[in-house]
Amino acid sequence: MCLTYLPQTAREGLHFASCAHIHTVMLSTLLDPRKVTAVNTTGLYNLSLDLRALEEFADSCGVVHLRECFAELRQTLGALLHRDIHTLMLDAGLRLGVYPKLQTANLVTILEKYKPLGLLAQVKNQRGGGGHGGAGAGVDLPYLERKKVVEYLKALHKQLQHQG
């Protein structure tokens, strides 16, 4: 269907509805324990690349603020892939300042599924050798040890209790 001949408000409404739906499906799939049973930094990074392509598409549509439809997932992935993930997970105020749309409960859900990378994958990610443009190609992904994830989960659960 060609949207060119629709009135501008209808065209923009369709773009917003479509992008919001795509965002909802992507985030709910990531959070659903039946659909995604385990995650690691490589998978999160690859999802981030997919999201970047959607954001670039949104920017190319000429619809103001369309990219914002993806903000919650972008900020969730940004926090999980942040170079200083340790400080972000432990400091709720800082995390809220950097990622205002981020939901602590979503971090908990994702981190509960976290599985550390194997030793070979860790080395490849640290050296930036992930192949042809995929995860790790020139990117220094954070490595999360299982004991750090447990520490973050304890801190996040405590933060959730204080919020509620």
QUIFENGI-V325518 format. One record per pair of residues at least 24 apart in sequence whose C-alpha atoms are under 6 Angstrom apart, sorted by sequence separation. I is the first residue (numbers start at 1). J is the second residue. If there is no record, write none. Layout:
BEGIN
i: {I,I}
j: {J,J}
END
This chain:
BEGIN
i: {75,76,75,72,72,23,20,89,90,39,40,38,39,40,38,39,40,46,42}
j: {99,102,102,101,102,70,69,152,155,113,114,113,114,115,114,115,116,135,135}
END
